[in-house]
Amino acid sequence: MLEKNSLLELKDKKNLLAFSAGVDSSALFFLLLKHNIKFDIAIVNYNIREQSLAELEYAKELASIHNLKCFVYSAPTIEKNFESSARKIRYDFFEQLIKEYNYENLLTAHHLGDRFEWMLMQFCKGAGCAEIAGMTKISQRENYNIIRPLLHLDKKELLVYLKANKLKYFEDESNLDEDIKRNSFRHNYSMPLLDKYLSGIKKSFDYLDEDRDSLIEQIDIKTIDDFAYFKSSQNRRADIFFIDKYLKSQLYMMSASERELLKSDSCVVVGRKFVVSFNNGYIFMIPYSTKQIGMPKEFKEEMRVLKVEPKLRVYLFENEDAFKLIKELFTTV
């Protein structure tokens, strides 16, 4: 069931599986074992369901049986924006483990249904071809890759595999709550369509992947700590795609209105978290700050001569390496 290309990416690498004990991650767990892929597991307990304790014990039991490391994190109480807050909590936990134990790949159990519901949600709120193509099988981060080996498989196919092999898994009842937008799309739109048109939807995503790869030239996003930049492709639409890609790696999802602003404005503050600046043929992304500090007259003059966007200046004044880089880039424009 796992594709050859995915297996090659995982073979002889240090892999960490994001595990929940649900259908998807349990299927991926046993498929990895079947193909002799080495990995460890990490699970987050959000302390909101009684069943979560049983899921946690199951994760520990599997790790013990198969001689794997099992990392557990008990999340603090989430007061609001549960979905986005939970995502940030678990990815912070995963990245901490990746850094501490030198994992090369983070494996997630996203499947075709996840990808399709994401596509429908993006399409309904306003998105282009690159956005609705959605998740990719491999996403590069600064020091690791996120790999999604199940992206070509529907959840029903995973259930058939688990049941045929009499493998244990848990069902999360919160997935039935249609007050959650994602669940509403899943039960009312994506699942019925997948039931009727599975093979056609699979082919469509293959075409979308090919189109995205041919239409959008890959760009190398470089970083110095939390300062990120890349040379503009001279195509604002393509530039926005890579801005979105970087911000997702920082666990921030841009809204449709923010994407619209980026089409016309040279400098945009997104989510009061990041400044995105189109400046002298480059795109810069830095943390947003309202800090006010006094800067020497000489520095201000140098910024004016170089035509550096004002919202970048405080950051550059406080970060010498980024300042040196900007000077080097702008004096060769």
Buried (B, 14 or more C-beta within 10 A) or exposed (E): BBBEEBBEBBEEBBBBBBBBBBBBBBBBBBBBBEBEBEBBBBBBBBEEBEBBEEBBEBBBEBBEEBEBEBBBBEBEEBEEEEEEBBEBBBBEBBBEBBEEEEBBBBBBBBBBBBBBBBBBBBEEEEBEEBBBBBBBBBBBEEEBBBBBBBBBBBBBBBBEBBEEEEEEBBEBEEBEEEEBEBBBBBBEBBBEBBEEEBEEBBEBBEEBBEEBEEBBEEBEBEBEEEBBBBBBBEEBBBBBBBBBBBBEBBBBEBEEEBBEBBEEEEBBBBEEEBBBBBBBEBBBBBEBBEEEEEBEEEEBEBBEEBEBBEBBBBBBBEBEEBBEBBBEBBEEE
